[in-house]
Amino acid sequence: MKILSHLFSVLVLAAILISTGCTKNNRNVDELKNDGFVSVEGRKIIAPDGGQIILHGINVVNKNPEEKYLGHITRDDFAMFSSWGFNVVRLGIIWDGLEPEPGVYNESYLKGIDEMIGWAAENDIYIFLDMHQDLYSVKFSDGAPEWATLDEGKEHLRGEIWSDSYLISPAVQTAFDNFWKNAPASDGTGIQDHYINLWKHIAQRYADIKTVIGYDIMNEPFPGSTANQVMPIMLGSYAMMMMEQTGQAPPSEEELMMMWSTQREEVLKTLSTAEAYRKIIDPVEPVNVAFEKGPLMSFYQKARDAIRQVDTHHIIFIEHSYFTNMGVPGGLQNLVDENGNKDPLVVYAAHGYDLVVDTDALTRGSDERVRLIFDRVNETSIRLDIPVLVGEWGALHGESPEMADPAQVLVGEFNKHLFNDTFWAFYRGIKDMPFFEVIKKPYVQRVPGTLISYRLDFETNVFDCVWEEDPALSGPAKIWIPDLSVLSEDDIEVSPAGARIELEALENTTSGYVIVTSEGKTEERSLKLKLGVE
């Protein structure tokens, strides 16, 4: 994870989730085949009953080989996620654990994944599987097994921040190069082919499981040694910007690297505006686009074709490159079928991180940089006409009350663009963090039609949303509210007037849903909630 330095139940028609506190039967994978499939329509994610849904949840991933990549999550944790209003989990799975030897799949690990999928189903939570990697391999961090790490014996270098190794480690870069080249493993089969065959095996296993909504093909794909072109371009752009600002001769590359190492916060201040930031990152566009349009899309297409041989119902989640995380324009394309027609079940699983991620300056990021990143994600979504699920965001740490501020900005962007999202990442004690109440945001979980807008004003605690009802769809609009006790009749406004409003709390809690019954008409409807406003 990181840059330069990281359903809602199966909607049973009009049923309302009443309790996470009641006892539920443990559902194994075979028993999950009777629920409906989640699908895609344009830029919307669609529930099995036809209503539009917004997915909001969290990442869960165990990167520890000593724990066999399991044991980090419990059945009770999924019940807790449901009580927080989460309806989706991005579940990390690790190639090293799944294929410990070439062509040999680890059934024990897969059964552990099955168990977590069952726990999610018990609590009306969707899962999408994320083949996770950081620095490509278990040899350097997590991801590929050693047998698939063809680093040619080159040196592995570490920087001040763990992810610096992407940019400075010949071993990491060479391992990626050989992956994109599909260099052969010891058995003669290309390592990329092994990876795609593994995805086919996984897709076949879960093809009929509706709680699993899809497959996130690779976490934060990195281009390999072509990344060595990026830093000189960015440093050169920064030098020219400094020359324009000061009228003095630009600093050398060595001086700029020293500035980045010793005066990072001052450098970041000079890049706090979107205009200044664009000057630094936009010159990287040709390098980034060449990777995304070339090796990355070729890989995604091969993975798509293999998966579609065994599974035609699940969503394929595609991510942009590591550098697009920071706002560099990319070149993702649509996946297509054998006739060249757009695959209708694809979601853009964008990630976005400000430059301060993984540093001690998390509370001193730039709102303008963040908005630029997600405006560009939205532009790609519009260009491809596919939905966005922000698969990673936040990576917040520390107990400063100021941590809530960047979280509010991020959530505001997601609400503005109608993005789905999964926060990075679950850990023990997260509910005690100052930003956690922002993650537990009120949001629209489902509308019988098309969601037009929704917004939460964090200063006034006023929530409002607008949707277009479709008379062909049954079932209500459902809005998740972390604390229904703050609402009285006078705090709820609906237009046009007359729709039936109900509050449905989870058992033994004040959390739950505002339910707006469909009127069965083609009309625009709005809802305004004053959440604890005096």
C-alpha positions in Angstrom: 0.0 0.0 0.0 0.8 3.8 -0.2 2.5 6.4 -2.2 6.2 7.3 -2.1 6.7 7.0 1.6 -0.8 3.3 1.8 -23.9 -5.9 1.4 -25.2 -4.5 3.0 -26.6 -7.7 3.4 -27.7 -9.8 0.6 -30.7 -7.6 0.2 -33.7 -9.9 0.7 -36.3 -7.8 -1.2 -37.9 -5.5 1.3 -36.4 -7.1 4.4 -34.8 -4.9 7.0 -31.7 -5.9 9.0 -33.1 -6.0 12.6 -30.4 -7.4 14.7 -26.7 -8.2 14.9 -27.2 -9.4 18.4 -29.3 -12.4 17.7 -27.9 -15.9 17.3 -27.2 -16.9 13.6 -26.5 -20.2 12.1 -23.0 -20.7 10.7 -23.4 -20.8 6.9 -20.9 -22.8 4.9 -19.9 -21.8 1.4 -22.3 -24.3 -0.3 -25.3 -22.8 1.6 -24.6 -19.4 0.2 -25.6 -20.3 -3.4 -29.3 -19.3 -3.1 -28.9 -15.6 -2.7 -28.8 -13.2 -5.6 -25.9 -11.7 -7.5 -24.7 -8.1 -7.2 -24.3 -6.5 -10.6 -23.3 -3.3 -12.4 -25.3 -0.8 -14.4 -23.3 2.0 -15.9 -21.7 3.8 -12.9 -24.0 2.1 -10.4 -23.6 -1.0 -8.3 -26.9 -2.9 -8.3 -28.4 -5.1 -5.6 -30.0 -8.4 -6.5 -33.4 -6.8 -6.2 -32.5 -4.1 -8.7 -32.0 -1.2 -6.4 -28.9 0.9 -6.4 -26.6 0.2 -3.4 -23.6 2.1 -1.9 -20.9 -0.2 -0.5 -19.1 1.1 2.5 -16.8 -0.9 4.7 -13.2 -1.8 5.6 -10.1 -3.8 4.6 -9.2 -7.0 6.4 -5.9 -8.6 5.6 -3.3 -10.7 7.4 0.2 -10.4 5.9 1.9 -12.7 8.4 3.2 -16.0 7.0 3.8 -17.3 10.5 0.1 -17.1 11.1 -0.5 -18.8 7.7 -2.2 -15.5 6.7 -5.2 -16.4 9.0 -6.3 -15.9 12.5 -6.5 -12.1 12.4 -10.3 -11.9 12.3 -13.1 -13.6 14.2 -16.8 -14.3 13.7 -17.5 -11.6 16.4 -15.5 -9.0 14.3 -17.9 -9.4 11.4 -20.9 -8.9 13.8 -19.1 -5.8 15.0 -18.6 -4.5 11.4 -22.3 -4.9 10.8 -23.1 -2.9 14.0 -20.9 -0.2 12.6 -23.0 0.0 9.4 -20.4 -1.7 7.1 -21.9 -3.8 4.3 -18.7 -4.8 2.6 -15.2 -6.1 3.4 -12.2 -6.1 1.1 -10.6 -9.3 2.2 -6.9 -9.6 1.5 -5.6 -12.9 0.2 -1.9 -13.7 -0.3 -0.4 -15.5 -3.3 2.3 -17.0 -1.1 -0.3 -18.6 1.1 -2.5 -19.7 -1.8 0.2 -21.3 -4.1 3.2 -22.3 -1.9 4.6 -24.4 -4.8 4.1 -23.9 -8.5 0.6 -25.2 -9.4 -0.1 -26.5 -5.9 -3.0 -24.8 -4.2 -3.3 -24.6 -0.4 -6.7 -26.1 0.5 -6.2 -25.3 4.2 -5.8 -21.6 3.5 -8.8 -21.6 1.1 -10.9 -23.2 3.8 -9.9 -20.4 6.2 -11.1 -17.9 3.5 -14.3 -19.9 3.2 -14.9 -19.6 6.9 -14.5 -15.8 6.8 -16.9 -15.6 3.9 -19.4 -17.6 5.9 -19.0 -15.2 8.8 -19.6 -12.3 6.5 -22.8 -13.9 5.2 -24.1 -14.4 8.7 -23.9 -10.7 9.2 -25.2 -9.5 5.8 -21.8 -8.3 4.6 -20.5 -8.7 1.1 -16.9 -9.7 0.4 -14.6 -9.0 -2.5 -11.3 -10.8 -2.6 -8.1 -8.7 -3.0 -4.9 -10.4 -4.1 -2.7 -8.3 -1.9 1.0 -7.4 -2.4 3.4 -4.9 -1.1 6.8 -4.7 -2.7 5.7 -7.7 -4.8 6.9 -10.6 -2.6 7.0 -12.2 0.7 10.8 -12.0 0.2 10.5 -8.2 0.6 7.2 -7.6 2.3 4.1 -9.6 1.3 2.6 -11.1 -1.8 4.3 -13.5 -4.2 5.9 -16.7 -3.0 9.7 -16.9 -3.3 9.5 -19.3 -6.2 7.7 -16.6 -8.2 10.1 -13.9 -7.1 12.6 -13.6 -10.0 14.8 -10.8 -8.7 17.9 -12.2 -10.5 19.9 -11.9 -7.2 19.8 -8.1 -7.3 20.2 -6.1 -4.1 17.1 -5.1 -2.1 17.4 -1.6 -0.7 15.2 0.0 2.0 14.4 3.6 2.5 13.2 5.8 5.4 9.7 4.7 4.6 8.9 1.1 3.7 7.4 1.9 0.4 10.5 3.8 -0.7 11.8 0.4 -1.8 9.5 0.5 -4.8 11.6 3.4 -6.1 15.1 2.4 -4.9 15.3 -1.4 -4.7 16.7 -3.2 -7.8 15.4 -6.5 -6.5 11.8 -5.3 -6.2 11.8 -3.6 -9.6 13.4 -6.6 -11.3 10.8 -9.0 -9.7 8.0 -6.8 -11.2 9.8 -6.6 -14.6 9.8 -10.4 -14.8 6.2 -10.6 -13.8 5.1 -8.3 -16.6 7.4 -10.2 -19.0 5.8 -13.5 -17.8 9.2 -15.0 -17.2 9.1 -18.7 -16.6 9.1 -20.2 -13.1 11.1 -23.4 -12.3 8.4 -25.5 -13.9 8.6 -23.7 -17.2 5.2 -21.9 -16.8 5.3 -18.1 -16.8 4.8 -16.6 -13.4 2.1 -14.3 -14.7 0.4 -17.4 -16.1 0.6 -19.0 -12.6 -1.0 -15.9 -11.1 -3.9 -15.9 -13.6 -4.4 -19.7 -13.2 -4.7 -19.1 -9.5 -7.4 -16.5 -10.0 -9.2 -19.0 -12.3 -9.0 -21.6 -9.5 -10.4 -19.1 -7.0 -13.2 -17.9 -9.3 -14.3 -21.4 -10.0 -14.4 -22.1 -6.3 -16.7 -19.1 -5.6 -18.5 -18.8 -8.9 -21.9 -19.6 -7.3 -21.3 -17.8 -4.0 -23.3 -14.5 -4.0 -21.8 -13.2 -0.8 -18.5 -12.9 -2.7 -19.2 -10.1 -5.1 -16.0 -10.1 -7.0 -12.2 -10.2 -7.5 -9.7 -7.4 -7.0 -7.0 -8.7 -9.4 -3.9 -7.0 -7.9 -3.3 -4.6 -5.2 -1.5 -1.4 -6.4 0.3 -2.7 -9.5 3.8 -1.3 -9.9 5.5 -1.0 -13.3 9.0 -2.2 -12.3 12.2 -0.6 -13.5 10.4 1.9 -15.7 9.6 3.7 -12.5 13.2 4.9 -12.5 12.0 7.5 -15.0 9.5 8.9 -12.6 11.6 10.6 -9.9 13.9 12.4 -12.3 10.9 13.8 -14.1 9.2 14.9 -10.9 12.4 16.4 -9.5 13.1 18.2 -12.7 9.6 19.6 -12.7 10.0 20.7 -9.1 13.4 22.4 -9.9 11.7 24.4 -12.7 8.9 25.4 -10.4 11.4 26.6 -7.8 13.3 28.6 -10.5 10.0 30.2 -11.6 9.2 31.2 -8.0 12.7 32.4 -6.9 14.3 33.5 -10.2 17.4 31.6 -9.2 19.2 28.7 -10.9 17.4 25.4 -10.2 18.9 23.1 -7.6 20.6 19.9 -8.8 19.0 16.5 -8.5 21.2 15.7 -5.5 20.2 18.9 -3.8 16.6 18.1 -4.4 16.9 14.6 -3.0 18.6 16.1 0.1 15.7 18.6 0.5 13.2 15.8 0.2 15.1 13.8 2.9 15.8 16.6 5.3 13.1 19.3 4.6 10.2 17.1 3.5 7.5 19.2 5.3 8.7 22.4 3.7 8.8 20.8 0.3 5.2 19.6 0.8 4.1 23.1 1.7 5.2 24.3 -1.7 3.0 21.6 -3.3 -0.1 22.4 -1.2 -2.1 23.9 -4.1 -3.6 21.8 -6.9 -1.9 24.1 -9.5 1.5 23.5 -8.0 0.9 19.8 -7.5 -0.2 19.3 -11.1 3.1 20.9 -12.3 5.0 18.1 -10.6 2.9 15.1 -11.3 1.5 15.7 -14.8 4.8 15.4 -16.6 4.9 11.7 -15.4 1.6 11.0 -17.4 3.3 9.5 -20.5 5.3 7.0 -18.5 2.2 6.1 -16.3 -0.2 5.8 -19.3 2.2 3.6 -21.2 2.3 1.1 -18.3 -1.5 1.2 -17.7 -2.4 0.9 -21.4 0.3 -1.7 -22.1 1.4 -4.3 -19.6 -1.3 -3.7 -17.0 -4.3 -3.8 -19.3 -2.9 -6.8 -21.1 -2.6 -8.6 -17.8 -6.1 -7.6 -16.7 -7.5 -8.8 -20.0 -5.8 -12.2 -19.6 -7.1 -12.5 -16.1 -10.6 -11.5 -17.1 -10.6 -14.0 -19.9 -9.5 -16.8 -17.6 -12.0 -15.9 -14.9 -14.9 -15.6 -17.4 -14.3 -19.2 -18.5 -15.6 -20.4 -15.1 -17.5 -17.4 -13.7 -19.7 -15.0 -15.6 -21.6 -13.5 -12.7 -19.0 -11.8 -10.4 -17.5 -8.3 -10.7 -13.9 -7.9 -11.7 -12.2 -5.0 -9.8 -9.4 -3.3 -11.6 -6.9 -1.0 -9.9 -4.8 1.8 -11.4 -1.0 1.8 -11.0 0.9 2.7 -7.9 1.6 6.2 -9.3 -2.0 6.9 -10.1 -2.7 6.6 -6.3 -1.1 10.0 -6.0 -3.0 11.6 -8.8 -0.8 11.0 -11.8 -3.1 10.7 -14.9 -3.5 7.1 -16.0 -4.6 5.1 -19.0 -7.0 2.3 -17.8 -9.2 0.9 -20.5 -12.4 -1.2 -20.5 -12.1 -5.0 -20.4 -13.9 -6.7 -23.3 -15.3 -10.0 -24.3 -14.2 -12.2 -27.2 -16.3 -10.0 -29.5 -14.7 -6.8 -28.4 -17.8 -5.8 -26.3 -17.3 -4.1 -23.0 -17.5 -6.5 -20.0 -20.5 -5.3 -18.0 -19.2 -6.5 -14.7 -16.2 -4.3 -14.0 -15.6 -1.8 -11.1 -12.8 0.7 -10.8 -11.1 -0.1 -7.5 -9.2 3.1 -7.2 -6.8 4.0 -4.3 -5.9 7.4 -3.3 -3.3 8.7 -0.8 -1.9 12.2 -0.2 1.9 12.5 -0.1 1.9 12.6 3.7 0.7 9.0 4.1 3.0 6.8 6.2 4.7 9.9 7.7 4.4 11.9 10.9 2.8 14.7 8.9 -0.5 13.0 8.3 -2.5 15.9 9.9 -0.6 18.4 7.7 -1.7 17.2 4.3 -3.3 19.2 1.5 -7.0 19.1 0.9 -6.4 20.5 -2.6 -4.1 17.5 -3.5 -6.7 15.1 -2.1 -9.5 16.6 -4.2 -7.3 16.6 -7.3 -6.7 12.9 -6.8 -10.3 11.9 -6.5 -11.5 14.3 -9.2 -9.2 12.4 -11.5 -10.6 9.1 -10.3 -14.0 10.4 -11.1 -12.9 11.5 -14.6 -11.7 7.9 -15.3 -15.0 6.5 -14.0 -16.9 8.8 -16.4 -14.6 7.9 -19.3 -15.0 4.2 -18.8 -18.6 4.4 -17.6 -18.0 2.1 -14.6 -18.5 2.5 -10.9 -15.8 3.5 -8.4 -15.1 1.6 -5.2 -12.2 3.3 -3.4 -10.5 0.1 -2.2 -8.0 1.9 0.1 -8.1 5.3 1.7 -7.1 6.9 5.0 -4.2 4.8 6.4 -4.6 7.1 9.4 -2.7 6.5 12.6 -2.1 8.2 15.8 -4.5 9.5 18.4 -4.4 13.2 17.6 -8.0 14.7 17.4 -6.8 16.4 14.2 -6.9 13.0 12.5 -10.6 13.5 12.1 -10.0 16.4 9.7 -8.4 14.5 6.8 -11.0 11.8 7.2 -13.8 14.3 6.9 -12.3 15.7 3.7 -12.0 12.2 2.2 -15.5 11.1 3.1 -16.8 14.4 1.7 -15.1 13.6 -1.6 -16.6 10.1 -1.7 -20.1 11.4 -0.9 -19.8 14.1 -3.6 -18.8 11.6 -6.3 -21.1 8.8 -5.0 -18.1 6.5 -4.5 -18.2 3.2 -2.8 -15.3 2.6 -0.4 -13.4 0.4 2.0 -11.2 2.0 4.6 -7.6 0.9 5.1 -7.6 -1.1 7.4 -9.1 -2.9 10.4 -7.0 -3.3 13.5 -7.7 -3.8 17.2 -8.5 -0.5 18.8 -9.6 1.3 15.7 -13.0 2.1 17.3 -11.1 4.3 19.9 -9.4 6.4 17.3 -10.5 10.0 16.8 -11.3 9.5 13.1 -13.5 6.5 13.7 -16.7 8.4 14.0 -16.1 9.7 10.5 -15.7 6.1 9.2 -19.0 5.2 10.9 -20.6 7.9 8.7 -24.3 8.1 7.8 -24.8 7.0 4.2 -27.3 5.8 1.7 -27.2 2.0 1.6 -30.0 1.5 -1.0 -32.5 3.4 -3.1 -35.2 2.0 -5.4 -33.9 3.8 -8.4 -30.9 6.0 -9.0 -29.0 8.0 -6.3 -28.4 11.5 -7.5 -26.6 13.0 -4.5 -25.9 12.7 -0.8 -24.0 14.8 1.6 -23.1 15.1 5.3 -22.2 18.6 6.6 -19.8 17.7 9.5 -20.1 21.2 11.0 -23.9 21.2 11.2 -24.5 17.5 11.3 -27.2 17.8 8.5 -27.5 14.9 6.2 -29.3 15.2 2.9 -29.8 12.9 -0.1 -31.7 12.9 -3.4 -32.7 10.0 -5.6 -34.9 9.2 -8.6 -37.4 6.5 -7.8 -38.1 3.8 -10.3 -41.8 2.5 -10.1 -40.6 -0.9 -11.4 -38.6 -1.4 -8.2 -40.0 -2.5 -4.9 -38.4 -2.0 -1.5 -37.6 1.2 0.3 -34.7 3.6 0.4 -32.4 2.8 3.4 -30.1 5.3 5.0 -27.7 4.1 7.7 -27.5 6.3 10.8 -25.0 5.6 13.5 -27.3 7.0 16.2 -31.0 7.1 15.7 -31.6 8.6 19.1 -30.6 12.0 17.9 -33.6 12.1 15.5 -37.1 13.3 16.3 -40.0 13.8 13.9 -39.1 17.4 13.5 -35.6 16.5 12.4 -36.8 14.5 9.3 -37.9 16.3 6.1 -38.9 14.4 3.0 -40.0 15.8 -0.3 -42.5 15.3 -1.9 -44.4 14.9 1.3 -46.4 11.8 2.1 -43.9 9.0 2.0 -43.9 6.7 5.1 -40.8 7.1 7.2 -39.7 4.5 9.7 -36.7 4.1 12.0 -35.3 0.6 12.4 -32.8 0.1 15.1 -30.5 -2.8 15.5 -31.3 -4.9 18.6 -29.9 -3.4 21.8 -28.4 -0.4 20.0 -29.4 3.0 18.8 -27.8 2.4 15.4 -29.9 1.5 12.5 -31.8 2.8 9.4 -34.1 5.5 8.3 -36.5 3.7 5.9 -38.4 5.7 3.2 -41.1 3.7 1.6 -41.2 3.8 -2.2 -44.3 5.6 -3.6 -44.2 3.6 -6.8 -43.9 6.7 -9.0 -41.2 8.1 -11.3 -40.2 11.1 -9.3 -37.3 12.7 -7.6 -37.3 12.4 -3.9 -35.2 14.1 -1.2 -34.6 13.5 2.4 -33.0 15.8 5.0 -31.9 14.7 8.4 -30.8 16.9 11.3 -28.6 14.7 13.3 -28.3 16.2 16.7 -28.8 19.8 15.6 -29.9 22.1 18.4 
